Amino acid sequence: MNATDVTDETVVRAGGPGADMAVETIQREMTVFARRARASAGRIHPELSLVSYTLLGHLEECGGCRAIDLAAHYALDKSTVSRQVAALERTGLIERRLAPEDHRVQVLHPTETGRSILTQVTESRRAAFHERLADWPREDLERFAAYLVRYNGWSAAVTEDR
């Protein structure tokens, strides 16, 4: 069964009868997940926080973008992104380039060093996930992945509508 295969009869709506305990468990477990992710990011690469890793990865994925685009994509305050960008620049992991279509605009791009560290950290994180999920049946992995995509897809849609 996939996350999208759940029928209406089996759906327990958040806020409905019986859902409060499940929602509380989800919130608690996601908090634990976020704490572990932040802690492991520092162990994998001490100079690259989870936020920095995420921003660097996004810059690599999209081929570069403006700082304001990062703020909008992650629903972060511009000053938060500005501090993260400054730290990534200081460590030589990203650089600013003029946009070819408008030289007034600066686009952020990973440097070669940034791409190299991103690759190293991504491989380490992937190995950690494989290790942690090694005993899970394929069906459980697919269901978990589908639920995460569904959950994150909703928040992305809400963020884009604002």
N, C-alpha and C positions, 0 to 999 in steps of 0.2 A: 504494500500500500504506500502510495506517495502522499506527501502533504496536501497535494491538490485533489486526492481521491477521497477525502473526508466528506461524507454526505451531510446534508443539513441536519438530519436527525441526531448525528453524533457530535455536532458542534456545540460546545458550551461557551456561550457569549461572555466576554469579560464583563463583570458587574452583575451577571445573572446568577441564578441559584447554583451553588456548588463551584463557582468559578473563583471566588475570592482566595481560597487556599492555593489553587493552581497558579493564579497570578502572583501571589506572594512568593511561592516557590520559584517561579520564573525570575522574578525581580531579584531575589536573594542569590540565585545561582548565576545570573548575569553579572551581578556585582562581584562575586567570587571570580568569575571568568575575567572580568576587566582588571581586577587586582593582579591576578596571575599573569595576564598579558603584559601589564606594565612592569611587573617584577622581572619577568623572563626577558623582556626587551633589553633591560640593563645588563643582564647576564650574557646575552648573546653578543651585544656590542655596546660597551659602556658609554660611548659617545653618542649613541643614537637612541633617543627615547622612543616610546611607542608612537607618539604624535609625530615626531620627526620622521620616523620610518614610514608612517602612513602618508605624510605629505610628499616625501621623496618618491615613494611608490606611485602616487598619483601623477606627479610630474613626469615620471618615466612612462607611465601608461598613456597619458594624453599628449605626449610630445612637447610638454611645456605649457605653462599658462601664467596668467597674472596672479599676484597675491590675492587680489580681491575675488578672483574666481575660486581660489582655494577656500577662502572664507565662506563664500556662498555654497560651495559644494559640500563642505563639512558642517555648515551652520555654526561657524565659529565667529567670534568677534574679530574685527580687523586687527585690533591691537595684539590679540593672541597670535594670530597668523604672522603679524609683523615681527614679533619676538622670535617665533620659531624660524622664520625665514632668515632673520639676522644671524641666529645661531648656526643655521645650515651654511650660510655664506661664510661666516668666520672660520668654520671648520673645513671650508673648501669643498663642500658636498654639492652645492648648487651655485649657479652663476646667473647673472642677469644679461639678457641680450635684447637689443632693440627689435621690435616686431617689424618684419619686412614690409608689411602693408601700412604701418604707421610708426614712424621713428620716435614719436612721443611716448609710445607704450613700451614698457619693459616687461619681457616675458622671462619667467624663471625656468631654468633647465638644469637637470642633474649634470654635474661634471663627470669626467671619466672616473675620478676617485669616488664620487657619489654613486655612480652606476655599479662600480666594483663592490663597494660596501653593501649596496642594496642587494646585489646578487648573493653575496656571502650571507647576509642576514636572512634573506628569503629562503635560501637552501637550509640554513640552520633551523628556521621556524618550521619549514616543511618537514624536516626530519623529526622535530619534536612532536608535531601533529601525528605523523605516521606512527611514532612510538606509542603515543598516548591512545591512539585509535586502532592499534594493531589487532586487538581481539574483537573488535566490533564486526558483526556480520555486514556484508555489502549492503543489504536492504536497510539496515539501521543507519549506515553512513549516508545512503541516498536520501532517506527520510529526514535525517538531521540537516543535511545540506539544503533540501527543499524548504524546510521550516525556516532556516536562517535566511535564505533568499527571500522568502515570503515576508518575514519580519522586517528585514532591512529594506525591502522594496517599498513597504508601506511608509516607513519613515522618510525614505528618499522622495516619495511622491508628495508627502506633506510638506517637506522642506522646500521642494521646488515650487509648490503652490503659494508660498508666502511672499 
